[in-house]
Amino acid sequence: MQEDEMLRRRIMDLANRCYQSNVYTFSGFLNPADQALVYEMEKELSFVDWSLFGGGKDCERRMLRFGSAEMLGYEEPFPVSCLVVKPVARKFADDLTHRDFLGAFMNLGIERDVLGDIIVKDQVGYVFCEDSMAGYLQEHLSRVKRTSVSCEIVKECPEEAEPELSEEELVVSSNRCDAVIAKVYKLSRSQSIELFRAKRVFVNGRQYENNSGVLKQEDVVSVRGFGKFIFAGFLNETKKGRIRIGIRRYV
């Protein structure tokens, strides 16, 4: 695809610039599919150190950084800030959603890749963004939906924005990836397999097309459009020969 090829060239340009100029280089925020392409390029990128970070634990949208303290002799953090967006009068605030916050930012005319994850809890939005855009967004965002808001810039991920996990036990026929996904999201096996064909399944950040692959303990599984969970592993076998597994689902 043309978009993939353009992204591939952009990634190689950042890698070469880091290597040749001995400076850190950074991408914008990449979605899971874009990150999967980075993992596919591991051999091509073996001449330079790289890492991914989104601003908080387990962020889905992450920035790519080329360079490391070992390679360049100094440390440079990811240029990521967090905007804490709160209703001015919570009592009169709308019931705000992820879509509402994203729409409010997009209405400012910015590109999507300057924004990372948007986490909404108790009508407060925690929005990860590029450092260079934080001041502009703080200054210009005054309303989300019909709700007046205030914005505060913080560098560390607030504790309130950390992911919440719910522990669950499920009974499945096997710990094949398609069987587990079907059970977690209450799908038929054929519906689950279709998600792999549509390239919507990611395991530990990598695109996962092998629907019969076996999940390992602590694998992080993300299914675009459905959610994300951690495979906690095998618990025991039922009397009927099925498998009881544990998962930790992102709330």
Disulfide bonds with the S-S distance in Angstrom:
none
